[in-house]
Structure formats: C-alpha cells, structure tokens
Amino acid sequence: MRKNFFRSFRWTRRQFLSGLAGWAVSPLIVPSSVLGRGGAVAPGSRIGMGVFGFGNRARAILPHFMQFGELNVRAVCDCRADRLAAGKAQVDGFYRNGDCETHHDFRELLARPDVDAVFIATGNRWHGLGSILAAQAGKDVYSEKPVSLTVAEGRALVDVTRRLGTVYQAGHQRRSVESYQFMAEAVRRGLVGRVHTVLMQVWQGPVIGHQRSEPVPAGFDYGMWLGQTPWRPFCWAHVNGWQYFWDTAEGIITDMGCHYTDLMQLALQTDGTGPIDYEGAAEFPADAYSETPVRGEVRCRYANGVTGVIRQQGAFKERFIRFIGDQGWIQVDDETNEVTAEPASILGLRGAIGQSWADTGNHIRNFVDAIRARTLTVCHPETAHRAISICQIANICLRLGRSLRWDPAAERFLNSEDANRMLSRAMRAPWHR
C-alpha cells in the first residue's frame, strides 16, 4: 500500500507545467549539433558543454554533469589562471585525455560552435547576465542560483529565453529531490490541513572587517571578475566574501533563501505569482566592510493570507523549511535531509529515503531530457525568477526599513518609488543586456 501511494507522488511533466499563468512558450530552436535528419535526435550524438566559472561550486557539481554520457564537457572558462588550470585538470582527468580547452573570456566560450549548452557556476553577479548572453549566442543554460542580481534582470532573463526558445534550468535542485518533493506533495494534498505559515530559516551572516587594497595578482582578470558591477579597488576581503556586498550579491537571504522560496512557491502552487505584502527588520554590520544583514526576519503575505517567514539566524547546520497548517506541520531539515511532521502518521505515506540536496543528478537529468525534447525544465526562468524576486524584495524591504506592497503582475511596488528605483541597476561599461 505504501509503495503504491508513494508512486502516486511522482509528477508528470504536465503537472510541473500546469498552472503557470502567463507563460507563453515560443517555438523552441534545436541546435544543429544535437539533431539528425528531420529533427530527430541523432543516435550517439552528444551535447557539447562549456563551463563558465570554476570555483568550489563547479568542482562539486561538474561530476554530476559528466556522469551522463549524452554530455561532453569540451571547454572551461574562468578569469583566474589557477582556477582555469584546475578546471581543465578535472575534466581531462574524468575523460582520461587532454582535450578540454580553456578560455579566460566568457565570450570566447560562447563563440564556439561545438558548445551547445553552458553550465554557469560563477558568483551571483554573472548568473543573470551570463545566462542572457549565452541564450543570445544560441546556447542552452544551466545556471546556479540566485539566477539574477535584480528583479529587472530576472525579468529580462525570462523574456530573452522565452523569445529565443532557450532550454534553461536554474540550480534549485531541491525541486528534484525526493524529500522536498514529498513535503510539497503532502502540503498540496492537505495532509497538514490549510497552510497558514511557511517558516524558512537560513543562517546568520558574517561581519567582514576592512582591508587595504592591493595590486591585482598575476593571472587574475579583475575587470572580467567584476563584470557588470561597479569598479572598486582590489582586495581579497571583497573577492573572497563577494556574497556579502550589495554590488556583487545580496547576502544569505537571497543566496540560500531562494531555495526555500522556490519550494514555498512549488508547494503552494504559486509559481506564476508571489506575495503582495512585505515587512521585516534586520541587524546590519556596524563599522564593517561587508554590507548585507547579519540577522533578520521578513514576513511576506500572499493574497490568500498565507504568510512566508524568512529568518536569518543561527548556525549553517540549523537551516530548514517548515509548512504549518491548521491540522499539523511538515519540515525538511536541510543539513540532515530528515523529514519530520505532526501528526507523525504523515511520514508513513513516504516511500524509501531518497537522495539529499547535494545530489543534483536528477535535476541535471531533467535538463538533458529537456534539451533533447525542447521542453521546459522543472525550474525554468519564470519559476526561478519568481522565487528569487521574493528574496530580492525582502532585501529591499530591509534596506529601506519599511513595509512594502507589491503587485506581482506588474512587478512594481504600489507604495514606494524609492523601492521601485531599487528594482534595477546601472551596468558598468561595456556590459549590457
């Protein structure tokens, strides 16, 4: 009985794509290198992959790409010579050859006719712009989260990929993990009753002290590293702590929070919209070089009354997401992948324990299948944009220190022109969308 019930939790592609109001899919364009005659997939053809950015995240995720025989990683790109060499070594070591080519300029990677798709694993400042440029070059895209720096950049990403028929997968891999899928389906089936609160806890942010600037190291293209963001003198405190500065990222609330807001949207079946009211408060670092919140809380309310609560507090291992209803609750602990619930009988409806969030294989499998079939992925641009925009609006609320009213359809604030001016940013020349 339990096995058959759990099987009913598995989602079809149609279920994933249903209910996405306003998502008009353009005719999708198939790269010639992955097609045979008449548009059929050629037997034995392989999707040529390029990697943009080779830091810790790329090193961890790339093996999950290379496990699929349909993919062939042909080139890596990084603006740091040491990381570029490490990228080539990892790819060549996997394939047991010396074929992986290297580029320090992303535009060289995009110009390659043998690269059909790119994996973007840079810092946040490059995710949105890099994805847009890749789509304009005719490449499919798998991008790490957060998918954009601003709400306007996220909307531009949606518009460009829709117009060009780009197959795009955001790195919200928890959508493809069994524990989170079970939680979302339990919520949708009403096993905790009517949900009134979604509690999402991320960890406390650091305080980074001031540091003197210094010469840019040899082999480091600092201008390329900065990308669209404003120029500032080089120092390692900024380079190594880029997550905690407003120009290059937006802190833990966006960096981790977007995973949880994505799951909230998934379970509540609100992928095409979002909350309408925001309020909160935060503690910002005093007399520090870093800029983003250390601790804080934002409450966002949907039109139907459901409230999402993003809390930034505690240690890294204390992160979790919990759905609270009028008949119980269900939670996934992000550190352990443990699912807990009240009533505990909910857990009896779950199948065998699945993989953790660290295993991105199913998410990449979905990306590969979507490239072959030219269909939407489970976390396509509209879905990813809606998830990250909740976090971006939360940060605007905290920075301004006031409650905000949001129109999800127009993507504008109804009660603050100051907030509306924070929806986009100027880009440093020569970069543009």
VENMONOR-V348773 format. One record per backbone hydrogen bond with DSSP energy under -0.5 kcal/mol. NH is the residue of the N-H (numbers start at 1). CO is the residue of the C=O. E is the energy in kcal/mol with one decimal. If there is no record, write none. Layout:
((NH	CO	E) (NH	CO	E))
//
This chain:
((5	1	-2.4) (6	2	-2.6) (7	3	-1.9) (8	4	-1.2) (9	6	-2.0) (10	7	-1.4) (16	12	-1.8) (17	13	-1.9) (18	14	-1.3) (20	17	-0.9) (21	19	-1.4) (23	20	-1.7) (24	22	-1.2) (25	23	-0.7) (26	162	-0.5) (31	29	-0.5) (34	31	-1.8) (35	32	-1.3) (36	40	-4.2) (39	36	-1.4) (40	37	-1.7) (45	42	-2.0) (47	70	-3.8) (48	46	-0.6) (49	72	-2.8) (50	117	-1.9) (51	75	-2.0) (52	119	-2.7) (53	51	-0.7) (53	77	-3.2) (55	121	-0.5) (59	55	-2.1) (60	56	-1.7) (61	57	-2.3) (62	58	-2.8) (64	61	-1.6) (65	61	-1.0) (65	62	-0.9) (66	62	-2.4) (67	63	-1.1) (68	65	-1.8) (69	67	-0.6) (71	68	-1.7) (72	47	-2.5) (74	49	-2.9) (74	72	-0.7) (75	49	-1.1) (76	101	-2.3) (77	51	-2.2) (78	103	-1.6) (81	219	-2.9) (84	80	-2.2) (85	81	-2.2) (86	82	-1.8) (87	83	-2.3) (88	84	-2.2) (89	85	-2.3) (90	86	-2.1) (91	87	-2.3) (92	88	-3.0) (93	89	-2.1) (94	90	-1.7) (95	91	-2.4) (96	92	-1.5) (97	92	-1.4) (101	74	-2.2) (103	76	-1.7) (106	104	-0.5) (108	105	-1.2) (109	105	-1.1) (110	106	-2.1) (111	107	-1.1) (112	109	-1.3) (115	112	-1.1) (116	48	-2.2) (116	114	-0.6) (117	48	-2.0) (118	140	-2.4) (119	50	-2.7) (120	118	-0.6) (120	142	-2.6) (121	52	-2.8) (121	119	-0.7) (125	248	-0.6) (126	123	-1.9) (127	123	-0.5) (127	124	-1.0) (128	124	-0.6) (130	126	-2.5) (131	127	-1.8) (132	128	-2.3) (133	129	-2.7) (134	130	-2.2) (135	131	-2.5) (136	132	-2.3) (137	133	-1.2) (138	135	-1.7) (139	134	-2.5) (140	116	-2.3) (141	167	-2.5) (142	118	-2.5) (143	169	-2.1) (144	120	-2.5) (152	423	-2.6) (154	150	-2.1) (155	151	-2.2) (156	152	-2.1) (157	153	-2.2) (158	154	-2.1) (159	155	-2.4) (160	156	-2.6) (161	157	-2.3) (162	158	-2.1) (163	159	-2.3) (164	160	-2.2) (165	161	-1.0) (166	161	-1.8) (168	166	-0.6) (169	141	-2.4) (170	379	-2.3) (171	143	-2.3) (172	170	-1.5) (173	171	-1.4) (175	172	-1.9) (176	173	-2.0) (177	174	-1.5) (179	355	-0.6) (181	177	-2.2) (182	178	-2.8) (183	179	-1.9) (184	180	-2.4) (185	181	-2.5) (186	182	-2.6) (187	183	-1.9) (188	184	-2.3) (189	185	-2.1) (190	187	-1.5) (191	186	-2.4) (193	190	-1.5) (195	193	-0.6) (196	324	-2.6) (197	324	-1.8) (198	307	-2.6) (199	322	-2.8) (200	198	-0.5) (200	309	-3.1) (201	320	-2.6) (202	200	-0.5) (202	311	-3.1) (204	314	-2.8) (205	294	-2.5) (208	206	-0.5) (209	207	-0.5) (214	234	-2.2) (220	217	-1.4) (221	79	-2.8) (221	219	-0.5) (222	220	-1.5) (225	221	-1.9) (226	222	-2.4) (227	223	-1.6) (229	226	-2.0) (238	235	-0.8) (239	235	-1.9) (240	236	-3.1) (241	237	-0.9) (242	239	-0.7) (244	241	-2.3) (245	242	-1.2) (249	245	-2.2) (251	243	-2.2) (254	251	-0.6) (255	251	-2.5) (256	252	-2.5) (257	252	-1.7) (258	254	-1.3) (259	256	-1.5) (260	256	-0.9) (261	257	-2.8) (262	258	-1.7) (263	259	-1.7) (264	260	-2.6) (265	261	-2.5) (266	262	-2.2) (267	263	-2.7) (268	264	-2.4) (269	265	-0.7) (269	266	-0.6) (270	265	-2.4) (273	270	-2.1) (276	301	-3.3) (277	301	-1.6) (278	404	-2.5) (279	299	-1.8) (281	297	-1.9) (283	295	-3.3) (284	282	-0.6) (285	292	-0.6) (289	208	-2.7) (290	208	-1.6) (291	244	-2.9) (292	244	-1.1) (294	283	-3.2) (295	283	-1.1) (296	312	-1.8) (297	281	-2.4) (298	310	-2.2) (299	279	-3.4) (300	308	-3.0) (301	277	-2.3) (302	306	-3.1) (305	302	-1.9) (307	196	-2.2) (308	300	-3.5) (309	198	-3.2) (310	298	-2.8) (310	308	-0.5) (311	200	-3.0) (311	309	-0.7) (312	296	-3.1) (313	202	-2.3) (313	311	-0.7) (318	315	-1.6) (319	316	-1.1) (320	201	-1.3) (321	332	-1.6) (322	199	-2.7) (323	330	-2.8) (324	197	-3.1) (324	322	-0.5) (325	323	-0.5) (325	328	-3.5) (326	194	-1.2) (327	192	-2.3) (328	192	-0.7) (328	325	-0.6) (329	342	-2.3) (330	323	-1.9) (331	340	-2.9) (332	321	-2.1) (333	338	-2.6) (334	319	-1.5) (334	332	-0.6) (335	319	-0.7) (337	333	-2.3) (340	331	-2.2) (340	338	-0.5) (342	329	-2.5) (346	343	-1.8) (347	344	-1.5) (348	345	-0.9) (349	346	-1.8) (350	347	-1.6) (359	356	-1.7) (360	358	-0.9) (364	360	-2.3) (365	361	-2.6) (366	362	-2.0) (367	363	-1.5) (368	364	-2.6) (369	365	-2.5) (370	366	-2.1) (371	367	-2.0) (372	368	-2.1) (373	369	-2.5) (374	370	-1.8) (375	370	-1.3) (377	168	-0.5) (380	377	-0.7) (384	380	-2.5) (385	381	-3.0) (386	382	-2.1) (387	383	-1.7) (388	384	-2.4) (389	385	-2.3) (390	386	-1.0) (391	387	-0.9) (392	388	-2.5) (393	389	-2.6) (394	390	-2.0) (395	391	-2.2) (396	392	-1.9) (397	393	-2.5) (398	394	-2.1) (399	395	-2.8) (400	396	-2.3) (401	397	-1.4) (402	397	-1.3) (404	278	-2.5) (406	276	-3.5) (407	412	-2.5) (408	406	-0.7) (411	407	-2.2) (412	407	-1.0) (414	405	-2.7) (415	405	-0.6) (420	416	-1.6) (421	417	-1.8) (422	419	-1.3) (423	420	-1.5) (424	421	-0.5) (428	228	-2.9) (431	428	-1.9))
//
